[in-house]
Amino acid sequence: MSAAEETTVKPRVQIYGSSVAGNIFVKKNQEWVQTVLTIHKIPFEFVDVAADEDALKYMKRRNRGAVGLPQLFTDGEFKGLYKEFEEAVEARELKKFLDLED
């Protein structure tokens, strides 16, 4: 591992989604979440549950029974689904929703 890799900090926000989502709305919503986070300069990691069985199991253990993609996590803690994310953006409370307030 290089020195640069060792000092890379993992983003606090994770988007759990699927690269093979058959539903056009899921794909669109995943893209919109990524766009919003990028615009707000909030680093994130996209976790592909279709390609990572362990990630899927983790998401299901931590999401309090929530169904649907994408799902938002901060520091491994479930924050909500797309609808809650969208509501937080509309209310200008994105950082509060993600527990990223200073």
N, CA, C and O atoms as a GROMACS GRO file, in nm:
protein
  408
    1MET      N    1   0.085  -0.118   0.000
    1MET     CA    2   0.000   0.000   0.000
    1MET      C    3   0.089   0.124   0.000
    1MET      O    4   0.184   0.133   0.077
    2SER      N    5   0.056   0.218  -0.086
    2SER     CA    6   0.136   0.340  -0.095
    2SER      C    7   0.102   0.434   0.019
    2SER      O    8   0.000   0.417   0.087
    3ALA      N    9   0.187   0.533   0.040
    3ALA     CA   10   0.162   0.632   0.145
    3ALA      C   11   0.033   0.707   0.118
    3ALA      O   12  -0.041   0.740   0.211
    4ALA      N   13   0.005   0.736  -0.009
    4ALA     CA   14  -0.118   0.807  -0.044
    4ALA      C   15  -0.241   0.724  -0.008
    4ALA      O   16  -0.339   0.778   0.042
    5GLU      N   17  -0.236   0.594  -0.034
    5GLU     CA   18  -0.348   0.507  -0.001
    5GLU      C   19  -0.369   0.497   0.149
    5GLU      O   20  -0.483   0.491   0.196
    6GLU      N   21  -0.260   0.496   0.225
    6GLU     CA   22  -0.269   0.485   0.369
    6GLU      C   23  -0.334   0.608   0.431
    6GLU      O   24  -0.402   0.598   0.533
    7THR      N   25  -0.313   0.725   0.371
    7THR     CA   26  -0.366   0.848   0.428
    7THR      C   27  -0.503   0.886   0.372
    7THR      O   28  -0.563   0.983   0.417
    8THR      N   29  -0.552   0.808   0.275
    8THR     CA   30  -0.684   0.836   0.219
    8THR      C   31  -0.790   0.810   0.324
    8THR      O   32  -0.796   0.702   0.384
    9VAL      N   33  -0.872   0.909   0.346
    9VAL     CA   34  -0.979   0.897   0.445
    9VAL      C   35  -1.104   0.848   0.374
    9VAL      O   36  -1.144   0.902   0.271
   10LYS      N   37  -1.166   0.745   0.429
   10LYS     CA   38  -1.288   0.692   0.372
   10LYS      C   39  -1.399   0.796   0.390
   10LYS      O   40  -1.414   0.851   0.499
   11PRO      N   41  -1.477   0.822   0.285
   11PRO     CA   42  -1.587   0.918   0.299
   11PRO      C   43  -1.684   0.874   0.408
   11PRO      O   44  -1.710   0.755   0.426
   12ARG      N   45  -1.738   0.971   0.480
   12ARG     CA   46  -1.832   0.942   0.588
   12ARG      C   47  -1.968   0.896   0.535
   12ARG      O   48  -2.039   0.822   0.602
   13VAL      N   49  -2.003   0.941   0.415
   13VAL     CA   50  -2.135   0.912   0.359
   13VAL      C   51  -2.124   0.796   0.259
   13VAL      O   52  -2.036   0.794   0.173
   14GLN      N   53  -2.215   0.701   0.272
   14GLN     CA   54  -2.222   0.591   0.179
   14GLN      C   55  -2.362   0.588   0.116
   14GLN      O   56  -2.463   0.605   0.184
   15ILE      N   57  -2.364   0.566  -0.015
   15ILE     CA   58  -2.489   0.544  -0.088
   15ILE      C   59  -2.491   0.395  -0.121
   15ILE      O   60  -2.408   0.346  -0.197
   16TYR      N   61  -2.586   0.324  -0.064
   16TYR     CA   62  -2.603   0.184  -0.098
   16TYR      C   63  -2.702   0.176  -0.213
   16TYR      O   64  -2.817   0.219  -0.201
   17GLY      N   65  -2.656   0.121  -0.325
   17GLY     CA   66  -2.738   0.114  -0.444
   17GLY      C   67  -2.699  -0.007  -0.527
   17GLY      O   68  -2.628  -0.096  -0.480
   18SER      N   69  -2.744  -0.007  -0.652
   18SER     CA   70  -2.717  -0.120  -0.739
   18SER      C   71  -2.677  -0.072  -0.878
   18SER      O   72  -2.743   0.014  -0.938
   19SER      N   73  -2.569  -0.130  -0.928
   19SER     CA   74  -2.524  -0.096  -1.063
   19SER      C   75  -2.610  -0.165  -1.169
   19SER      O   76  -2.603  -0.129  -1.287
   20VAL      N   77  -2.689  -0.262  -1.129
   20VAL     CA   78  -2.773  -0.336  -1.223
   20VAL      C   79  -2.921  -0.318  -1.192
   20VAL      O   80  -3.002  -0.406  -1.223
   21ALA      N   81  -2.956  -0.208  -1.131
   21ALA     CA   82  -3.096  -0.184  -1.097
   21ALA      C   83  -3.181  -0.188  -1.223
   21ALA      O   84  -3.154  -0.116  -1.319
   22GLY      N   85  -3.283  -0.272  -1.222
   22GLY     CA   86  -3.370  -0.285  -1.337
   22GLY      C   87  -3.475  -0.175  -1.344
   22GLY      O   88  -3.535  -0.152  -1.448
   23ASN      N   89  -3.495  -0.108  -1.234
   23ASN     CA   90  -3.596  -0.003  -1.226
   23ASN      C   91  -3.534   0.131  -1.265
   23ASN      O   92  -3.437   0.175  -1.204
   24ILE      N   93  -3.591   0.195  -1.366
   24ILE     CA   94  -3.537   0.323  -1.415
   24ILE      C   95  -3.539   0.429  -1.306
   24ILE      O   96  -3.451   0.516  -1.302
   25PHE      N   97  -3.638   0.424  -1.216
   25PHE     CA   98  -3.647   0.523  -1.109
   25PHE      C   99  -3.533   0.506  -1.009
   25PHE      O  100  -3.480   0.604  -0.957
   26VAL      N  101  -3.495   0.382  -0.980
   26VAL     CA  102  -3.383   0.357  -0.889
   26VAL      C  103  -3.256   0.415  -0.948
   26VAL      O  104  -3.180   0.483  -0.879
   27LYS      N  105  -3.231   0.389  -1.076
   27LYS     CA  106  -3.111   0.442  -1.142
   27LYS      C  107  -3.111   0.595  -1.138
   27LYS      O  108  -3.010   0.657  -1.104
   28LYS      N  109  -3.224   0.654  -1.174
   28LYS     CA  110  -3.236   0.800  -1.175
   28LYS      C  111  -3.214   0.858  -1.035
   28LYS      O  112  -3.144   0.957  -1.019
   29ASN      N  113  -3.274   0.795  -0.935
   29ASN     CA  114  -3.260   0.844  -0.797
   29ASN      C  115  -3.117   0.832  -0.747
   29ASN      O  116  -3.068   0.922  -0.679
   30GLN      N  117  -3.050   0.722  -0.780
   30GLN     CA  118  -2.910   0.704  -0.741
   30GLN      C  119  -2.824   0.814  -0.803
   30GLN      O  120  -2.738   0.871  -0.736
   31GLU      N  121  -2.846   0.841  -0.930
   31GLU     CA  122  -2.769   0.946  -0.998
   31GLU      C  123  -2.796   1.083  -0.937
   31GLU      O  124  -2.703   1.162  -0.920
   32TRP      N  125  -2.920   1.110  -0.903
   32TRP     CA  126  -2.956   1.240  -0.845
   32TRP      C  127  -2.891   1.258  -0.708
   32TRP      O  128  -2.839   1.366  -0.677
   33VAL      N  129  -2.893   1.153  -0.625
   33VAL     CA  130  -2.828   1.160  -0.493
   33VAL      C  131  -2.680   1.191  -0.510
   33VAL      O  132  -2.626   1.277  -0.440
   34GLN      N  133  -2.614   1.122  -0.602
   34GLN     CA  134  -2.471   1.146  -0.626
   34GLN      C  135  -2.446   1.288  -0.674
   34GLN      O  136  -2.349   1.352  -0.632
   35THR      N  137  -2.532   1.337  -0.762
   35THR     CA  138  -2.518   1.473  -0.812
   35THR      C  139  -2.533   1.575  -0.700
   35THR      O  140  -2.453   1.668  -0.690
   36VAL      N  141  -2.634   1.558  -0.617
   36VAL     CA  142  -2.657   1.652  -0.506
   36VAL      C  143  -2.538   1.653  -0.411
   36VAL      O  144  -2.492   1.760  -0.371
   37LEU      N  145  -2.490   1.536  -0.374
   37LEU     CA  146  -2.376   1.530  -0.283
   37LEU      C  147  -2.252   1.595  -0.345
   37LEU      O  148  -2.178   1.664  -0.276
   38THR      N  149  -2.232   1.574  -0.473
   38THR     CA  150  -2.118   1.635  -0.543
   38THR      C  151  -2.131   1.787  -0.543
   38THR      O  152  -2.034   1.858  -0.515
   39ILE      N  153  -2.249   1.837  -0.576
   39ILE     CA  154  -2.273   1.982  -0.577
   39ILE      C  155  -2.246   2.043  -0.439
   39ILE      O  156  -2.191   2.153  -0.429
   40HIS      N  157  -2.285   1.972  -0.334
   40HIS     CA  158  -2.265   2.021  -0.197
   40HIS      C  159  -2.126   1.989  -0.143
   40HIS      O  160  -2.095   2.015  -0.027
   41LYS      N  161  -2.042   1.933  -0.230
   41LYS     CA  162  -1.903   1.899  -0.193
   41LYS      C  163  -1.898   1.806  -0.071
   41LYS      O  164  -1.814   1.821   0.017
   42ILE      N  165  -1.990   1.710  -0.069
   42ILE     CA  166  -1.993   1.609   0.037
   42ILE      C  167  -1.935   1.480  -0.021
   42ILE      O  168  -1.997   1.418  -0.107
   43PRO      N  169  -1.816   1.441   0.025
   43PRO     CA  170  -1.757   1.317  -0.026
   43PRO      C  171  -1.845   1.197   0.008
   43PRO      O  172  -1.905   1.191   0.115
   44PHE      N  173  -1.852   1.103  -0.084
   44PHE     CA  174  -1.934   0.984  -0.061
   44PHE      C  175  -1.870   0.864  -0.129
   44PHE      O  176  -1.783   0.876  -0.215
   45GLU      N  177  -1.918   0.749  -0.087
   45GLU     CA  178  -1.876   0.623  -0.148
   45GLU      C  179  -2.003   0.554  -0.198
   45GLU      O  180  -2.101   0.544  -0.124
   46PHE      N  181  -2.002   0.507  -0.322
   46PHE     CA  182  -2.114   0.429  -0.374
   46PHE      C  183  -2.085   0.283  -0.346
   46PHE      O  184  -1.983   0.230  -0.389
   47VAL      N  185  -2.175   0.217  -0.273
   47VAL     CA  186  -2.159   0.076  -0.238
   47VAL      C  187  -2.258  -0.003  -0.323
   47VAL      O  188  -2.380   0.011  -0.308
   48ASP      N  189  -2.206  -0.086  -0.411
   48ASP     CA  190  -2.288  -0.162  -0.504
   48ASP      C  191  -2.330  -0.294  -0.440
   48ASP      O  192  -2.252  -0.389  -0.435
   49VAL      N  193  -2.455  -0.300  -0.393
   49VAL     CA  194  -2.502  -0.421  -0.325
   49VAL      C  195  -2.526  -0.536  -0.423
   49VAL      O  196  -2.537  -0.652  -0.381
   50ALA      N  197  -2.533  -0.506  -0.553
   50ALA     CA  198  -2.548  -0.613  -0.653
   50ALA      C  199  -2.417  -0.688  -0.672
   50ALA      O  200  -2.417  -0.806  -0.708
   51ALA      N  201  -2.306  -0.622  -0.647
   51ALA     CA  202  -2.174  -0.682  -0.668
   51ALA      C  203  -2.107  -0.726  -0.539
   51ALA      O  204  -2.002  -0.790  -0.543
   52ASP      N  205  -2.165  -0.693  -0.424
   52ASP     CA  206  -2.100  -0.721  -0.296
   52ASP      C  207  -2.203  -0.777  -0.197
   52ASP      O  208  -2.277  -0.702  -0.134
   53GLU      N  209  -2.206  -0.909  -0.186
   53GLU     CA  210  -2.302  -0.977  -0.098
   53GLU      C  211  -2.286  -0.934   0.048
   53GLU      O  212  -2.384  -0.919   0.119
   54ASP      N  213  -2.161  -0.914   0.092
   54ASP     CA  214  -2.138  -0.870   0.230
   54ASP      C  215  -2.197  -0.731   0.253
   54ASP      O  216  -2.252  -0.705   0.360
   55ALA      N  217  -2.185  -0.643   0.154
   55ALA     CA  218  -2.242  -0.508   0.166
   55ALA      C  219  -2.394  -0.516   0.174
   55ALA      O  220  -2.456  -0.443   0.252
   56LEU      N  221  -2.455  -0.604   0.095
   56LEU     CA  222  -2.600  -0.621   0.099
   56LEU      C  223  -2.644  -0.670   0.237
   56LEU      O  224  -2.742  -0.619   0.292
   57LYS      N  225  -2.574  -0.767   0.292
   57LYS     CA  226  -2.607  -0.818   0.426
   57LYS      C  227  -2.591  -0.709   0.531
   57LYS      O  228  -2.676  -0.694   0.618
   58TYR      N  229  -2.483  -0.631   0.522
   58TYR     CA  230  -2.460  -0.522   0.616
   58TYR      C  231  -2.574  -0.421   0.609
   58TYR      O  232  -2.629  -0.380   0.712
   59MET      N  233  -2.610  -0.381   0.487
   59MET     CA  234  -2.718  -0.283   0.468
   59MET      C  235  -2.847  -0.334   0.532
   59MET      O  236  -2.915  -0.259   0.601
   60LYS      N  237  -2.880  -0.459   0.509
   60LYS     CA  238  -3.005  -0.516   0.563
   60LYS      C  239  -3.002  -0.524   0.715
   60LYS      O  240  -3.106  -0.509   0.780
   61ARG      N  241  -2.885  -0.550   0.772
   61ARG     CA  242  -2.874  -0.556   0.919
   61ARG      C  243  -2.891  -0.419   0.982
   61ARG      O  244  -2.942  -0.408   1.094
   62ARG      N  245  -2.848  -0.315   0.913
   62ARG     CA  246  -2.841  -0.182   0.973
   62ARG      C  247  -2.957  -0.090   0.937
   62ARG      O  248  -2.971   0.016   0.998
   63ASN      N  249  -3.040  -0.126   0.839
   63ASN     CA  250  -3.137  -0.030   0.787
   63ASN      C  251  -3.275  -0.032   0.852
   63ASN      O  252  -3.369   0.026   0.798
   64ARG      N  253  -3.288  -0.098   0.964
   64ARG     CA  254  -3.415  -0.100   1.040
   64ARG      C  255  -3.534  -0.145   0.955
   64ARG      O  256  -3.645  -0.095   0.972
   65GLY      N  257  -3.511  -0.239   0.865
   65GLY     CA  258  -3.618  -0.295   0.784
   65GLY      C  259  -3.660  -0.214   0.663
   65GLY      O  260  -3.758  -0.247   0.597
   66ALA      N  261  -3.587  -0.108   0.634
   66ALA     CA  262  -3.621  -0.024   0.518
   66ALA      C  263  -3.604  -0.103   0.389
   66ALA      O  264  -3.513  -0.185   0.376
   67VAL      N  265  -3.694  -0.077   0.295
   67VAL     CA  266  -3.690  -0.147   0.167
   67VAL      C  267  -3.676  -0.044   0.056
   67VAL      O  268  -3.745   0.058   0.055
   68GLY      N  269  -3.588  -0.071  -0.037
   68GLY     CA  270  -3.570   0.016  -0.152
   68GLY      C  271  -3.428   0.069  -0.161
   68GLY      O  272  -3.353   0.068  -0.063
   69LEU      N  273  -3.394   0.115  -0.280
   69LEU     CA  274  -3.264   0.175  -0.307
   69LEU      C  275  -3.286   0.309  -0.376
   69LEU      O  276  -3.387   0.326  -0.444
   70PRO      N  277  -3.197   0.401  -0.361
   70PRO     CA  278  -3.075   0.398  -0.279
   70PRO      C  279  -3.106   0.421  -0.131
   70PRO      O  280  -3.210   0.475  -0.093
   71GLN      N  281  -3.011   0.378  -0.048
   71GLN     CA  282  -3.017   0.400   0.096
   71GLN      C  283  -2.894   0.480   0.136
   71GLN      O  284  -2.784   0.458   0.085
   72LEU      N  285  -2.914   0.574   0.229
   72LEU     CA  286  -2.806   0.662   0.272
   72LEU      C  287  -2.760   0.625   0.412
   72LEU      O  288  -2.841   0.602   0.502
   73PHE      N  289  -2.628   0.619   0.429
   73PHE     CA  290  -2.565   0.591   0.557
   73PHE      C  291  -2.459   0.697   0.582
   73PHE      O  292  -2.396   0.746   0.489
   74THR      N  293  -2.439   0.731   0.708
   74THR     CA  294  -2.327   0.816   0.749
   74THR      C  295  -2.252   0.743   0.859
   74THR      O  296  -2.311   0.702   0.959
   75ASP      N  297  -2.124   0.726   0.840
   75ASP     CA  298  -2.040   0.654   0.937
   75ASP      C  299  -2.099   0.518   0.972
   75ASP      O  300  -2.092   0.474   1.086
   76GLY      N  301  -2.158   0.453   0.872
   76GLY     CA  302  -2.215   0.320   0.891
   76GLY      C  303  -2.352   0.317   0.954
   76GLY      O  304  -2.407   0.209   0.977
   77GLU      N  305  -2.409   0.433   0.982
   77GLU     CA  306  -2.542   0.440   1.044
   77GLU      C  307  -2.646   0.478   0.939
   77GLU      O  308  -2.628   0.574   0.864
   78PHE      N  309  -2.753   0.401   0.935
   78PHE     CA  310  -2.860   0.426   0.839
   78PHE      C  311  -2.925   0.562   0.864
   78PHE      O  312  -2.961   0.594   0.977
   79LYS      N  313  -2.939   0.641   0.757
   79LYS     CA  314  -3.001   0.773   0.767
   79LYS      C  315  -3.136   0.779   0.699
   79LYS      O  316  -3.224   0.854   0.743
   80GLY      N  317  -3.156   0.703   0.593
   80GLY     CA  318  -3.285   0.705   0.528
   80GLY      C  319  -3.278   0.661   0.383
   80GLY      O  320  -3.172   0.627   0.330
   81LEU      N  321  -3.396   0.662   0.323
   81LEU     CA  322  -3.412   0.626   0.182
   81LEU      C  323  -3.412   0.751   0.096
   81LEU      O  324  -3.398   0.863   0.147
   82TYR      N  325  -3.428   0.732  -0.032
   82TYR     CA  326  -3.429   0.843  -0.128
   82TYR      C  327  -3.531   0.950  -0.090
   82TYR      O  328  -3.499   1.069  -0.093
   83LYS      N  329  -3.652   0.909  -0.054
   83LYS     CA  330  -3.758   1.006  -0.023
   83LYS      C  331  -3.717   1.099   0.091
   83LYS      O  332  -3.737   1.220   0.082
   84GLU      N  333  -3.660   1.044   0.197
   84GLU     CA  334  -3.615   1.127   0.310
   84GLU      C  335  -3.500   1.219   0.267
   84GLU      O  336  -3.493   1.334   0.310
   85PHE      N  337  -3.412   1.167   0.184
   85PHE     CA  338  -3.302   1.248   0.131
   85PHE      C  339  -3.358   1.365   0.052
   85PHE      O  340  -3.316   1.480   0.070
   86GLU      N  341  -3.452   1.336  -0.037
   86GLU     CA  342  -3.513   1.440  -0.120
   86GLU      C  343  -3.581   1.546  -0.034
   86GLU      O  344  -3.569   1.666  -0.062
   87GLU      N  345  -3.653   1.502   0.069
   87GLU     CA  346  -3.721   1.597   0.159
   87GLU      C  347  -3.620   1.685   0.232
   87GLU      O  348  -3.643   1.805   0.249
   88ALA      N  349  -3.508   1.627   0.274
   88ALA     CA  350  -3.404   1.704   0.342
   88ALA      C  351  -3.343   1.809   0.249
   88ALA      O  352  -3.315   1.921   0.292
   89VAL      N  353  -3.323   1.773   0.124
   89VAL     CA  354  -3.268   1.867   0.026
   89VAL      C  355  -3.366   1.982   0.007
   89VAL      O  356  -3.327   2.099   0.007
   90GLU      N  357  -3.494   1.949  -0.011
   90GLU     CA  358  -3.596   2.053  -0.032
   90GLU      C  359  -3.608   2.146   0.088
   90GLU      O  360  -3.633   2.265   0.072
   91ALA      N  361  -3.589   2.091   0.208
   91ALA     CA  362  -3.598   2.171   0.331
   91ALA      C  363  -3.466   2.239   0.365
   91ALA      O  364  -3.455   2.306   0.468
   92ARG      N  365  -3.366   2.223   0.279
   92ARG     CA  366  -3.232   2.278   0.301
   92ARG      C  367  -3.170   2.227   0.432
   92ARG      O  368  -3.105   2.302   0.505
   93GLU      N  369  -3.194   2.100   0.460
   93GLU     CA  370  -3.143   2.038   0.582
   93GLU      C  371  -3.061   1.912   0.550
   93GLU      O  372  -3.062   1.816   0.626
   94LEU      N  373  -2.990   1.915   0.438
   94LEU     CA  374  -2.914   1.799   0.395
   94LEU      C  375  -2.809   1.758   0.497
   94LEU      O  376  -2.800   1.641   0.534
   95LYS      N  377  -2.729   1.854   0.542
   95LYS     CA  378  -2.623   1.820   0.638
   95LYS      C  379  -2.682   1.770   0.770
   95LYS      O  380  -2.625   1.682   0.834
   96LYS      N  381  -2.795   1.825   0.811
   96LYS     CA  382  -2.861   1.778   0.933
   96LYS      C  383  -2.909   1.634   0.913
   96LYS      O  384  -2.888   1.550   1.000
   97PHE      N  385  -2.971   1.606   0.800
   97PHE     CA  386  -3.020   1.472   0.768
   97PHE      C  387  -2.905   1.371   0.772
   97PHE      O  388  -2.922   1.259   0.822
   98LEU      N  389  -2.791   1.410   0.720
   98LEU     CA  390  -2.676   1.320   0.714
   98LEU      C  391  -2.589   1.324   0.840
   98LEU      O  392  -2.485   1.258   0.845
   99ASP      N  393  -2.629   1.401   0.940
   99ASP     CA  394  -2.549   1.419   1.063
   99ASP      C  395  -2.409   1.469   1.032
   99ASP      O  396  -2.310   1.418   1.084
  100LEU      N  397  -2.402   1.571   0.946
  100LEU     CA  398  -2.272   1.629   0.909
  100LEU      C  399  -2.260   1.774   0.952
  100LEU      O  400  -2.169   1.845   0.908
  101GLU      N  401  -2.351   1.819   1.037
  101GLU     CA  402  -2.346   1.959   1.080
  101GLU      C  403  -2.223   1.982   1.166
  101GLU      O  404  -2.183   1.897   1.245
  102ASP      N  405  -2.165   2.100   1.148
  102ASP     CA  406  -2.045   2.136   1.225
  102ASP      C  407  -2.080   2.173   1.366
  102ASP      O  408  -1.991   2.206   1.445
   0.00000   0.00000   0.00000
